[in-house]
Amino acid sequence: MRVVVNSTPIIALSLVNRLSILKKLFGEVIIPKSVFDELVVAGKGKVGSKEVEDANWLTVLQPQSKEVIPPFLLGLDKGELDVIILAKEIEADLVLIDEKAGRRVAKAMGLKLKGTLGVILMACRENYITKDEAESIISQLDQSFIRISPRLIKWFKNELRRIEE
């Protein structure tokens, strides 16, 4: 499965020392060059920077299409726009984006989406982590600088209860 990932899921999973979940869940994990630069170059010393730099299993690609619409007009940053363009170009199976505007545009473009919480649920369903670990991860993220709405936390906990052990 080919997945194109934006910066926020990488930062969130790095924050809880679970970036490797992406490697376990997906055959090919791709980030656009702009996301790499945001995390490793501009974000040097911040959460996710070293993890991405050390993740030799991540593929960094530059989208070939030129932007027709400036990203700010869509409410997106450069990384989100590149994730969407790249996913369309390579016919990715899945896009990982957390931000609402990015998700809206990706969905409108016909891309299949998941966010960080969906990835954590997927890891739990695939038995890479336990339900207790999943709850702990969400608790850690909720107490960090990562913003998760109470509505999403409630959804996550309901979905977690549905997973059979």
ABEGO torsion letter per residue (X at the ends): XBBBBBAAAAAAAAAAGAAAAAAAABABBBBBAAAAAAAAAAABGBBGAAAAAABAABBBBBBABBBABBAAAAGBBAAAAAAAAAAAAAGBABBBBABAAAAAAAAAAGBBBBBAAAAAAAAAAAGABBAAAAAAAAAAAAABABBBBAAAAAAAAAAAAABBX
